[in-house]
Amino acid sequence: MEAVVKRTNDEKHEVIKHYQDKEQKMEEQMKKIMVDLQHAEQRQAQTEQAAVAQKEEFREGVKRKVVLTDGEYIELKGRDRNTLSSVDLVRVLATEVVLQSKEKEQESAETATMLKRHLDEVTERYDQMLTKLDLKTQELDFMQVQH
């Protein structure tokens, strides 16, 4: 009888050990998968960053080749557009687009500053009104306490 109980206990321990080993292997596999996933995400992020940087670098390169310097722009702008080569005409137009874009950025910055100033003024008036309201509320509370 004791031998049967010992054998049953041994079998039970073997089964438990077997499942513990399986669980440990699965946990190790999950950790490895998580590490692999993190590495893949990092590689993807680096690839995306590189693509964005390359795209921006390309844009800047095109801008440097196409957009005219101030002197070139003034010189070509003063000439009759019908006498310009197609390349020069494209460069003049591209320069005008860049200049307009800079103007719009400046206008946007000025508008943002004006709106911020207006918001600050409105916020200040609102705070003053809240302060007056608090004072009136305290005054009313004091009057109610006296009566």
Disulfide bonds with the S-S distance in Angstrom:
none
